[in-house]
């Protein structure tokens, strides 16, 4: 479809471009135009009948499926983000997939190993999605790949060494992921122009092989705190002070010498390097204009130019208006779908008909009650036919308002419960992360509201710690360390990855739920607040949170930042290692009467191991637990500026190897 449009444009340009400088009779021009139009019509007809190579057809369907992209009813080459080009295979013209571009699509899958079957692929761009797992080593068979852009996803693991076989790569962007391991894959990229590995978890030494990347113009390896060594001296990198001095030879401008003095024989272009595939052809010089020009022809050209510019401006305005309307429709579809009884869906894992029972007056009367909180009761029910097999439903008794009305209403006019509903909808209803409890739906009824969540089988961290204390359950150190890492990852997403940043304001063991795999999920965003980038802090009318987890500066000034969450996280780390809550009677009998102050004194005393939960002693992990307690002390420093951010806290915890 893209090439068809291109051919139409080219044909229209050729029909309007003069063949030579002599004026032609109108009859001859008409015949010439008709001949060209017929020729390009035939080309379009032939182009439209080309079929996609069967190998590419099979591979691209598998890739779309694993990425989570709907294939749709249209042909593969007509799908958004898939680009095909004509190639000759066994003497027959076929279509081959050359580019895959899915940007900002919220994809949650991974890259299929079938990618290796796309031998003509030149570009794979999947930035700003939520893709996971590793880069499949099969990608090394895509020998013609020039652009690999996986920026801002959740890829992890080691980058395959065979990636270095893609010698045609010009752009390699793996920034903003969770890649780890060394940089052994940076062996030989003679054509690489841009390399970005920023904000990952790479380790080891910076390879000296970077010096051999003769065409490299942009390099970014920041945000990899575990990398060692100095960056090799690289003369060809762009200089911010004088870009013209350090540009590679391949990109220097030059005039091609010609024995003829005629202006039409002189061209200016980009000189290619040793690789002939990268040659950029010089643009053709315009035909020499007649020496004698008529004033009438000048006026006509000016009038045509003004008309063309005006038509383009009007078309641009119309296109902008249409795009704006379509964008708003798409945003509304993403946010959720409403029905007559005030249902808003926030996740594709659940359907409206599966929650139809909440439309009834006694919709939750027969359901099992699993808890009661400040806002109301929490119920549990199974959905055998749904992707989410078990859900939790929080019932909040309030006057009826649907989600849209709640979001539009001024916060000061809402009472406490309605403010908490609004906060849940605006934060966890709109974001997704593996360490946050997802809000699946909101249901508005005449006398109450239902918030629907994915049910967490293992309950809250506080319940489990209480069971451990009672002796009815065990929670070993490896499980506790994994829980700490999960909470840190969730905070990092809220504070750093999400824009605007979100402050939870009530982080505690009771608000950390554990799923089937004992993975930590931060829950209860009723007190959460968003802080715009332009603001350093927010001010509340009163203190929100739970005693023992509230940062001292928030309690004193009513000003909160993300460092308030870090303080609460430090207390949570201490609870994980000590097995004691700040509200335990144990601390009331101490002179400090505070978990944080007691911990500081013990950690600077003669026997810091007395702070460790007695059930964890003797397991061989005492040194690791003391390190976590030191991180807890670091996070609970009185001066918020001295506390680490959530990313640094996660990195410190991740460095503790079992």
C-alpha positions as CSV (number, residue, x, y, z in Angstrom):
1,X,0.0,0.0,0.0
2,X,2.9,2.4,0.8
3,X,4.6,1.7,-2.5
4,X,1.4,2.3,-4.4
5,X,1.0,5.7,-2.9
6,X,4.6,6.4,-3.7
7,X,4.2,5.5,-7.3
8,X,1.1,7.7,-7.7
9,X,3.1,10.6,-6.3
10,X,6.1,9.9,-8.6
11,X,3.8,9.6,-11.6
12,X,2.1,12.9,-10.8
13,X,5.5,14.6,-10.4
14,X,6.7,13.2,-13.8
15,X,3.6,14.3,-15.5
16,X,4.2,17.9,-14.4
17,X,8.0,18.0,-14.9
18,X,9.3,19.3,-18.2
19,X,11.2,16.7,-20.3
20,X,13.5,19.4,-21.8
21,X,13.7,23.1,-22.1
22,X,11.8,23.4,-25.3
23,X,8.1,24.0,-25.3
24,X,6.0,21.2,-26.7
25,X,2.8,21.4,-28.6
26,X,-0.3,20.7,-26.4
27,X,-1.2,17.6,-28.5
28,X,2.2,16.0,-27.9
29,X,2.1,16.8,-24.2
30,X,-1.3,15.2,-23.8
31,X,-0.2,12.0,-25.6
32,X,2.9,11.9,-23.5
33,X,0.9,12.4,-20.2
34,X,-1.5,9.7,-21.2
35,X,1.3,7.3,-22.0
36,X,3.0,7.9,-18.7
37,X,-0.3,7.5,-16.8
38,X,-1.0,4.2,-18.6
39,X,2.5,2.9,-17.7
40,X,2.1,3.7,-14.0
41,X,-1.4,2.2,-13.9
42,X,0.0,-1.0,-15.3
43,X,2.8,-0.9,-12.6
44,X,0.2,-0.4,-9.9
45,X,-1.8,-3.4,-11.2
46,X,1.2,-5.6,-11.2
47,X,2.2,-4.4,-7.8
48,X,-1.2,-5.1,-6.3
49,X,-1.1,-8.7,-7.4
50,X,2.2,-9.6,-5.7
51,X,2.0,-12.1,-3.0
52,X,3.9,-12.2,0.3
53,X,6.7,-14.8,0.5
54,X,5.2,-17.8,2.4
55,X,8.1,-18.0,4.8
56,X,7.6,-14.3,5.7
57,X,3.8,-14.8,6.0
58,X,4.3,-17.6,8.6
59,X,7.0,-15.8,10.5
60,X,5.2,-12.4,10.8
61,X,2.0,-14.1,12.1
62,X,4.0,-15.8,14.8
63,X,5.8,-12.6,15.6
64,X,2.6,-10.6,15.8
65,X,1.0,-13.2,18.0
66,X,3.9,-13.3,20.5
67,X,4.1,-9.5,20.6
68,X,0.4,-9.3,21.3
69,X,-0.5,-7.5,18.1
70,X,-3.8,-8.3,16.5
71,X,-3.3,-9.5,12.9
72,X,-6.7,-8.2,11.7
73,X,-8.5,-9.1,8.5
74,X,-6.3,-7.0,6.2
75,X,-3.2,-8.5,4.5
76,X,0.1,-8.6,6.4
77,X,1.6,-5.9,4.2
78,X,-1.4,-3.6,4.7
79,X,-1.2,-3.9,8.5
80,X,-0.1,-0.9,10.5
81,X,3.6,-1.1,11.4
82,X,4.4,-3.8,8.8
83,X,6.3,-2.6,5.6
84,X,6.9,-4.8,2.6
85,X,9.0,-4.4,-0.5
86,X,9.3,-6.1,-3.9
87,X,12.0,-8.7,-4.3
88,X,12.9,-11.4,-6.9
89,X,12.8,-14.9,-5.6
90,X,13.5,-17.9,-8.0
91,X,12.8,-15.6,-10.9
92,X,9.4,-14.5,-9.5
93,X,8.5,-11.1,-8.0
94,X,7.3,-11.5,-4.5
95,X,6.8,-9.2,-1.4
96,X,9.2,-9.5,1.5
97,X,8.9,-7.9,5.0
98,X,11.6,-5.3,5.4
99,X,10.4,-3.2,8.3
100,X,8.5,-3.8,11.6
101,X,7.7,-0.6,13.5
102,X,5.4,-0.8,16.6
103,X,5.9,2.4,18.7
104,X,3.9,3.3,21.8
105,X,1.5,0.4,21.4
106,X,1.5,-0.9,25.0
107,X,2.6,-4.3,23.8
108,X,3.2,-6.8,26.6
109,X,4.6,-9.9,24.8
110,X,8.1,-10.7,23.6
111,X,10.1,-11.2,20.4
112,X,9.5,-14.5,18.7
113,X,12.5,-16.6,17.5
114,X,10.6,-16.6,14.2
115,X,12.2,-13.2,13.6
116,X,15.2,-15.0,12.2
117,X,13.2,-16.1,9.2
118,X,12.8,-12.6,7.9
119,X,16.0,-12.5,5.9
120,X,15.1,-9.2,4.2
121,X,14.3,-7.3,7.4
122,X,16.1,-3.9,7.6
123,X,14.4,-2.4,10.7
124,X,12.9,-3.7,13.9
125,X,11.6,-0.8,16.1
126,X,9.6,-1.6,19.2
127,X,10.2,1.4,21.5
128,X,8.1,2.5,24.4
129,X,6.1,-0.7,25.0
130,X,6.1,-3.3,27.9
131,X,7.9,-6.1,26.1
132,X,9.7,-8.7,28.2
133,X,12.2,-11.6,28.1
134,X,15.4,-11.7,26.1
135,X,16.4,-10.9,22.6
136,X,16.2,-14.2,20.7
137,X,19.6,-15.3,19.2
138,X,17.8,-16.1,16.0
139,X,17.8,-12.4,15.2
140,X,21.4,-12.8,14.1
141,X,20.2,-14.4,10.8
142,X,18.6,-11.1,9.8
143,X,21.9,-10.1,8.1
144,X,20.4,-7.0,6.4
145,X,19.1,-5.5,9.7
146,X,20.2,-1.8,9.9
147,X,18.0,-0.5,12.8
148,X,17.3,-2.3,16.1
149,X,15.4,0.0,18.5
150,X,14.1,-1.7,21.7
151,X,14.1,1.5,23.8
152,X,12.0,1.8,27.0
153,X,10.7,-1.8,27.4
154,X,11.2,-4.5,30.0
155,X,13.6,-6.7,28.2
156,X,16.1,-8.5,30.5
157,X,18.9,-11.0,30.6
158,X,22.0,-11.1,28.6
159,X,22.2,-9.7,25.0
160,X,23.2,-12.6,22.7
161,X,26.8,-12.4,21.6
162,X,25.8,-13.4,18.0
163,X,24.3,-9.9,17.7
164,X,27.7,-8.8,16.6
165,X,27.2,-10.7,13.3
166,X,24.7,-8.0,12.2
167,X,27.5,-5.9,10.6
168,X,25.0,-3.7,8.7
169,X,23.5,-2.2,11.9
170,X,23.5,1.6,11.8
171,X,21.3,2.2,14.9
172,X,21.3,0.0,18.1
173,X,19.2,1.3,20.9
174,X,18.6,-0.9,23.9
175,X,18.2,1.9,26.5
176,X,15.7,1.9,29.3
177,X,15.5,-1.9,29.8
178,X,16.8,-4.4,32.4
179,X,19.5,-6.0,30.3
180,X,22.4,-7.5,32.3
181,X,25.6,-9.3,31.7
182,X,28.8,-8.0,30.0
183,X,29.2,-6.2,26.7
184,X,30.7,-9.1,24.8
185,X,28.3,-8.5,22.0
186,X,30.0,-5.2,21.0
187,X,32.6,-6.9,18.9
188,X,32.5,-5.5,15.3
189,X,29.9,-3.0,14.0
190,X,31.7,-1.2,11.2
191,X,28.6,0.7,10.1
192,X,27.2,1.6,13.6
193,X,26.3,5.3,13.8
194,X,24.3,5.4,17.1
195,X,24.7,3.1,20.1
196,X,22.6,3.6,23.3
197,X,22.7,1.2,26.2
198,X,21.6,3.7,28.8
199,X,19.7,2.8,32.0
200,X,20.3,-0.9,32.1
201,X,22.1,-3.3,34.4
202,X,25.2,-4.2,32.3
203,X,28.3,-5.3,34.2
204,X,32.0,-5.8,33.5
205,X,34.5,-3.7,31.6
206,X,33.7,-1.3,28.7
207,X,35.2,-3.1,25.7
208,X,38.1,-1.6,23.8
209,X,36.5,-2.8,20.6
210,X,34.4,0.4,20.6
211,X,37.4,2.1,19.2
212,X,37.0,0.1,16.0
213,X,33.5,1.5,15.3
214,X,34.7,4.0,12.8
215,X,31.3,5.5,11.9
216,X,30.0,5.8,15.5
217,X,28.6,9.3,16.0
218,X,26.5,8.9,19.2
219,X,27.3,6.8,22.2
220,X,25.3,6.6,25.5
221,X,26.1,4.1,28.2
222,X,25.0,6.2,31.2
223,X,22.8,4.7,34.0
224,X,24.8,1.4,34.1
225,X,26.4,1.8,37.6
226,X,28.1,-1.6,37.4
227,X,30.2,-1.0,34.3
228,X,33.9,-0.6,35.0
229,X,36.8,1.1,33.2
230,X,37.2,4.2,31.1
231,X,35.6,4.9,27.7
232,X,38.1,4.3,24.9
233,X,39.4,7.3,23.0
234,X,37.1,7.7,20.0
235,X,38.0,10.5,17.6
236,X,35.0,10.2,15.4
237,X,32.3,11.0,18.1
238,X,30.5,14.3,17.5
239,X,31.7,17.2,19.6
240,X,29.1,19.5,21.0
241,X,31.5,22.4,20.6
242,X,32.4,21.9,17.0
243,X,30.5,19.2,15.1
244,X,32.3,19.8,11.8
245,X,35.8,18.9,13.1
246,X,35.1,15.4,14.3
247,X,32.6,14.1,11.7
248,X,33.7,10.8,10.1
249,X,35.1,10.9,6.5
250,X,32.1,9.1,5.3
251,X,29.9,12.1,6.1
252,X,32.1,14.9,4.7
253,X,30.7,17.0,2.0
254,X,32.5,17.2,-1.4
255,X,32.0,18.3,-4.9
256,X,32.4,15.7,-7.7
257,X,34.9,16.9,-10.2
258,X,33.9,16.9,-13.9
259,X,35.8,17.8,-17.0
260,X,32.9,19.7,-18.3
261,X,32.2,23.3,-17.2
262,X,28.5,22.9,-17.7
263,X,26.5,23.5,-14.6
264,X,24.3,20.5,-15.3
265,X,27.3,18.2,-15.0
266,X,28.2,19.3,-11.5
267,X,26.7,17.6,-8.4
268,X,27.1,17.9,-4.7
269,X,26.4,14.9,-2.3
270,X,27.5,12.8,0.6
271,X,30.7,10.8,-0.1
272,X,30.3,7.1,0.9
273,X,32.9,5.1,2.9
274,X,34.3,1.8,1.9
275,X,31.0,0.1,2.1
276,X,29.2,0.5,-1.2
277,X,25.8,-0.5,0.4
278,X,25.9,2.8,2.3
279,X,26.4,5.0,-0.7
280,X,24.0,7.9,-0.8
281,X,23.5,9.0,-4.4
282,X,24.0,12.7,-5.1
283,X,20.8,14.6,-6.0
284,X,20.4,15.6,-9.6
285,X,21.1,19.2,-10.5
286,X,18.1,21.1,-11.8
287,X,17.9,21.6,-15.5
288,X,19.3,24.9,-16.7
289,X,16.7,27.6,-16.9
290,X,16.2,29.7,-20.1
291,X,18.2,32.9,-20.2
292,X,15.2,35.0,-21.2
293,X,12.2,34.8,-18.8
294,X,8.9,36.3,-19.4
295,X,7.3,38.4,-16.6
296,X,4.0,36.6,-17.2
297,X,5.5,33.2,-16.5
298,X,7.0,34.6,-13.3
299,X,3.7,35.8,-12.1
300,X,2.0,32.5,-12.9
301,X,4.6,30.6,-11.0
302,X,4.2,32.9,-8.0
303,X,0.4,32.5,-8.1
304,X,0.7,28.7,-8.4
305,X,3.1,28.7,-5.5
306,X,0.8,30.7,-3.3
307,X,-2.2,28.6,-4.2
308,X,-0.3,25.4,-3.5
309,X,0.9,26.7,-0.2
310,X,-2.6,27.7,0.8
311,X,-4.1,24.4,-0.2
312,X,-1.4,22.6,1.8
313,X,-2.0,24.7,4.8
314,X,-5.8,24.1,4.7
315,X,-5.2,20.3,4.2
316,X,-2.8,20.3,7.2
317,X,-5.4,22.0,9.4
318,X,-8.1,19.6,8.3
319,X,-5.8,16.6,8.9
320,X,-4.8,18.0,12.3
321,X,-8.5,18.3,13.3
322,X,-9.3,14.8,12.2
323,X,-6.3,13.4,14.0
324,X,-7.2,15.2,17.2
325,X,-10.7,13.7,17.1
326,X,-9.4,10.2,16.4
327,X,-6.8,10.5,19.1
328,X,-9.5,11.4,21.7
329,X,-11.6,8.5,20.6
330,X,-8.6,6.1,20.9
331,X,-7.8,7.5,24.4
332,X,-11.4,7.0,25.5
333,X,-11.3,3.4,24.2
334,X,-8.1,2.7,26.1
335,X,-9.3,4.2,29.3
336,X,-12.3,1.9,29.4
337,X,-15.8,1.2,28.2
338,X,-18.9,2.2,30.0
339,X,-22.3,0.6,30.0
340,X,-25.6,1.7,31.4
341,X,-24.9,0.7,35.0
342,X,-21.7,2.7,35.3
343,X,-19.1,0.1,34.4
344,X,-15.6,1.2,33.4
345,X,-13.1,-1.5,32.3
346,X,-9.4,-0.8,32.9
347,X,-7.9,-4.1,31.7
348,X,-8.4,-6.4,28.7
349,X,-8.2,-9.4,31.0
350,X,-11.8,-9.0,32.0
351,X,-15.0,-8.4,30.1
352,X,-18.1,-6.4,31.0
353,X,-20.4,-9.5,30.8
354,X,-18.3,-11.2,33.4
355,X,-19.2,-8.5,35.9
356,X,-22.9,-8.3,35.0
357,X,-23.8,-9.8,38.4
358,X,-22.8,-6.5,40.1
359,X,-25.7,-4.8,38.3
360,X,-28.1,-6.6,40.7
361,X,-29.1,-5.1,44.0
362,X,-27.7,-8.0,46.0
363,X,-24.8,-8.7,43.6
364,X,-22.3,-9.4,46.3
365,X,-24.6,-10.7,49.0
366,X,-23.7,-14.3,48.4
367,X,-20.0,-13.7,48.0
368,X,-17.3,-14.6,50.6
369,X,-16.1,-11.6,52.7
370,X,-12.3,-11.7,53.0
371,X,-11.6,-8.5,54.8
372,X,-12.9,-5.1,56.0
373,X,-11.1,-1.8,55.8
374,X,-11.7,1.9,56.4
375,X,-13.6,2.2,53.1
376,X,-15.8,-0.9,53.3
377,X,-15.9,-4.7,52.9
378,X,-13.8,-6.8,50.5
379,X,-15.3,-9.8,48.7
380,X,-13.9,-12.6,46.7
381,X,-15.4,-14.6,43.8
382,X,-14.3,-16.9,41.0
383,X,-14.7,-16.3,37.3
384,X,-14.0,-19.7,35.7
385,X,-14.4,-18.4,32.1
386,X,-12.3,-15.3,32.6
387,X,-8.6,-14.8,32.0
388,X,-8.5,-13.6,35.7
389,X,-9.8,-16.7,37.5
390,X,-10.4,-15.0,40.9
391,X,-11.2,-11.4,41.7
392,X,-11.4,-9.2,44.8
393,X,-14.2,-6.7,45.0
394,X,-14.0,-3.7,47.3
395,X,-17.5,-2.3,48.1
396,X,-17.7,1.4,49.1
397,X,-21.1,2.7,50.1
398,X,-21.5,6.2,48.7
399,X,-23.9,8.3,46.5
400,X,-23.7,7.3,42.9
401,X,-21.1,8.9,40.6
402,X,-19.4,7.1,37.7
403,X,-15.7,7.2,37.1
404,X,-15.7,10.1,34.6
405,X,-17.7,12.3,37.0
406,X,-15.4,11.5,39.9
407,X,-12.3,12.4,37.9
408,X,-13.8,15.8,36.8
409,X,-15.1,16.8,40.2
410,X,-13.0,19.1,42.4
411,X,-11.1,17.2,45.1
412,X,-12.1,19.7,47.8
413,X,-15.8,18.9,47.2
414,X,-15.3,15.2,47.7
415,X,-15.3,13.5,51.1
416,X,-12.6,11.2,52.2
417,X,-14.0,8.0,50.7
418,X,-14.7,9.6,47.3
419,X,-11.2,11.1,47.2
420,X,-9.8,7.6,47.7
421,X,-11.9,6.2,44.9
422,X,-10.7,9.0,42.6
423,X,-7.1,8.4,43.6
424,X,-7.4,4.7,42.8
425,X,-8.9,5.4,39.4
426,X,-6.4,8.1,38.4
427,X,-3.3,6.1,39.5
428,X,-3.5,2.3,39.5
429,X,-6.4,2.3,37.1
430,X,-4.2,3.9,34.4
431,X,-0.9,2.2,35.0
432,X,0.4,-1.4,34.8
433,X,3.5,-2.9,36.4
434,X,4.2,-6.5,37.6
435,X,4.7,-5.2,41.2
436,X,1.5,-3.2,41.4
437,X,-1.9,-4.7,42.1
438,X,-4.0,-3.9,38.9
439,X,-7.4,-2.2,39.1
440,X,-9.5,-4.2,36.6
441,X,-12.8,-2.3,36.7
442,X,-14.9,0.3,38.5
443,X,-18.7,-0.2,38.9
444,X,-21.0,2.7,40.0
445,X,-24.3,1.7,41.6
446,X,-27.0,4.0,42.9
447,X,-25.9,3.5,46.5
448,X,-22.3,2.2,46.3
449,X,-19.2,1.7,44.3
450,X,-17.3,-1.5,43.5
451,X,-13.6,-1.5,42.8
452,X,-12.5,-4.8,41.1
453,X,-9.0,-6.1,41.5
454,X,-7.1,-9.2,40.7
455,X,-7.2,-11.5,43.8
456,X,-3.8,-12.1,45.5
457,X,-3.8,-15.6,46.8
458,X,-1.2,-15.2,49.6
459,X,-2.8,-12.2,51.2
460,X,-0.8,-9.3,52.6
461,X,2.8,-9.3,53.9
462,X,1.6,-8.3,57.3
463,X,-0.7,-11.3,57.5
464,X,2.1,-13.6,56.6
465,X,4.5,-12.1,59.1
466,X,1.9,-12.5,61.8
467,X,1.5,-16.2,60.8
468,X,5.3,-16.6,61.0
469,X,5.3,-15.0,64.4
470,X,2.5,-17.3,65.6
471,X,4.5,-20.3,64.2
472,X,1.8,-21.4,61.7
473,X,3.9,-20.5,58.6
474,X,7.5,-20.1,57.5
475,X,9.0,-17.3,55.4
476,X,12.7,-17.9,54.7
477,X,15.3,-15.2,53.9
478,X,15.3,-15.8,50.2
479,X,11.6,-15.1,50.0
480,X,11.9,-12.0,52.1
481,X,14.7,-10.6,50.0
482,X,12.7,-11.3,46.8
483,X,9.7,-9.4,48.4
484,X,12.0,-6.4,49.2
485,X,13.2,-6.4,45.6
486,X,9.7,-6.5,44.2
487,X,8.5,-3.5,46.4
488,X,11.6,-1.5,45.3
489,X,10.9,-2.2,41.7
490,X,7.3,-1.1,42.1
491,X,8.4,2.2,43.8
492,X,11.0,2.8,41.0
493,X,8.2,2.6,38.4
494,X,6.0,5.0,40.4
495,X,8.8,7.5,41.2
496,X,11.0,7.4,38.1
497,X,9.5,5.5,35.1
498,X,6.0,7.0,35.4
499,X,5.4,10.5,34.3
500,X,4.2,12.3,36.4
501,X,5.8,10.6,39.4
502,X,3.4,9.1,41.9
503,X,3.9,9.1,45.7
504,X,2.0,6.3,47.5
505,X,2.0,7.9,50.9
506,X,0.9,4.7,52.8
507,X,3.5,2.1,52.1
508,X,3.4,-0.6,54.8
509,X,3.3,-4.4,55.0
510,X,-0.5,-4.4,55.1
511,X,-0.5,-2.7,51.6
512,X,2.0,-5.2,50.1
513,X,0.1,-8.2,48.7
514,X,1.7,-11.4,47.5
515,X,0.5,-13.3,44.4
516,X,0.6,-17.0,43.7
517,X,4.4,-16.9,43.2
518,X,5.0,-14.8,46.3
519,X,5.8,-11.8,44.1
520,X,5.2,-8.5,45.9
521,X,2.5,-6.2,44.6
522,X,2.0,-2.7,46.1
523,X,-1.7,-2.1,46.7
524,X,-4.2,0.5,48.1
525,X,-3.5,3.7,46.2
526,X,-6.3,5.6,48.1
527,X,-3.8,8.2,49.4
528,X,-1.5,8.3,46.4
529,X,-0.8,11.7,44.8
530,X,0.8,12.7,41.5
531,X,3.6,15.3,41.6
532,X,4.1,17.2,38.3
533,X,7.7,17.5,37.0
534,X,7.8,21.2,37.6
535,X,7.1,20.7,41.3
536,X,9.7,19.5,43.9
537,X,7.0,18.6,46.5
538,X,3.3,18.7,47.3
539,X,1.6,20.1,50.4
540,X,-1.4,18.4,52.1
541,X,-3.9,19.8,54.6
542,X,-3.2,17.0,57.0
543,X,-0.9,14.0,57.5
544,X,-1.8,10.9,55.6
545,X,-0.4,7.5,56.3
546,X,0.2,5.0,59.1
547,X,2.0,5.9,62.3
548,X,5.5,4.4,62.4
549,X,5.9,4.6,58.6
550,X,5.5,8.4,58.2
551,X,8.6,10.4,57.3
552,X,9.5,13.0,60.0
553,X,9.6,15.9,57.6
554,X,6.1,15.1,56.3
555,X,4.8,15.0,59.8
556,X,6.4,18.3,60.7
557,X,5.8,20.4,57.5
558,X,2.9,18.6,55.7
559,X,5.1,18.6,52.6
560,X,5.7,15.3,50.9
561,X,8.0,14.0,48.2
562,X,9.0,10.6,46.8
563,X,11.6,10.5,49.6
564,X,8.7,10.0,52.1
565,X,7.9,6.7,50.4
566,X,11.6,5.8,50.7
567,X,11.4,6.4,54.4
568,X,8.4,4.0,54.6
569,X,10.3,1.5,52.4
570,X,13.2,1.6,54.9
571,X,10.8,0.8,57.8
572,X,9.4,-2.1,55.7
573,X,12.9,-3.4,55.0
574,X,13.5,-3.4,58.8
575,X,10.2,-5.2,59.4
576,X,11.2,-7.9,56.9
577,X,14.5,-8.7,58.6
578,X,13.4,-8.1,62.2
579,X,10.0,-9.7,62.0
580,X,8.6,-6.9,64.2
581,X,6.1,-4.1,63.3
582,X,6.6,-0.5,64.5
583,X,3.4,-0.9,66.5
584,X,4.7,-4.0,68.4
585,X,4.7,-3.8,72.2
586,X,8.4,-4.6,72.1
587,X,9.3,-1.1,71.1
588,X,7.1,0.5,73.8
589,X,9.3,-1.2,76.4
590,X,12.5,0.3,74.9
591,X,14.0,3.6,75.8
592,X,13.8,4.7,72.2
593,X,10.1,3.8,71.8
594,X,10.6,3.8,68.0
595,X,11.6,1.0,65.6
596,X,13.9,3.4,63.6
597,X,15.7,4.8,66.5
598,X,16.1,1.4,68.2
599,X,17.5,0.0,65.0
600,X,20.1,2.8,64.6
601,X,21.4,2.2,68.1
602,X,21.6,-1.6,67.7
603,X,23.3,-1.3,64.3
604,X,26.0,0.9,65.8
605,X,26.3,-1.2,68.9
606,X,28.5,-4.3,69.7
607,X,26.0,-6.9,68.5
608,X,23.9,-5.8,65.5
609,X,22.7,-9.4,64.9
610,X,20.3,-9.0,67.8
611,X,18.1,-7.0,65.4
612,X,17.6,-10.1,63.1
613,X,14.4,-12.2,63.5
614,X,15.4,-15.2,65.7
615,X,13.7,-17.5,63.3
616,X,16.2,-16.5,60.6
617,X,19.4,-16.9,62.7
618,X,21.7,-19.8,61.9
619,X,20.7,-20.1,58.2
620,X,24.0,-18.7,56.9
621,X,22.5,-15.4,55.6
622,X,23.2,-13.2,58.6
623,X,25.7,-11.0,56.7
624,X,23.1,-10.4,53.9
625,X,20.5,-9.5,56.4
626,X,22.8,-7.0,58.1
627,X,23.4,-5.4,54.7
628,X,19.6,-5.0,54.3
629,X,19.3,-3.5,57.7
630,X,22.1,-1.0,56.7
631,X,20.1,-0.1,53.6
632,X,17.0,0.3,55.9
633,X,19.0,2.8,58.1
634,X,20.1,4.6,54.9
635,X,16.5,4.9,53.7
636,X,15.3,6.3,57.1
637,X,17.8,9.1,57.6
638,X,16.3,12.2,59.0
639,X,17.5,14.4,56.1
640,X,15.4,13.4,53.1
641,X,18.1,14.6,50.7
642,X,20.6,12.0,52.1
643,X,18.2,9.1,51.4
644,X,18.7,7.1,48.2
645,X,16.1,7.2,45.5
646,X,14.0,4.1,44.7
647,X,16.3,3.1,41.8
648,X,19.4,3.3,43.9
649,X,17.7,1.3,46.7
650,X,16.7,-1.4,44.2
651,X,20.3,-1.6,42.8
652,X,21.7,-1.9,46.3
653,X,19.3,-4.8,47.1
654,X,20.0,-6.5,43.7
655,X,23.8,-6.5,44.5
656,X,23.2,-8.8,47.5
657,X,23.9,-12.2,45.9
658,X,22.8,-15.5,47.6
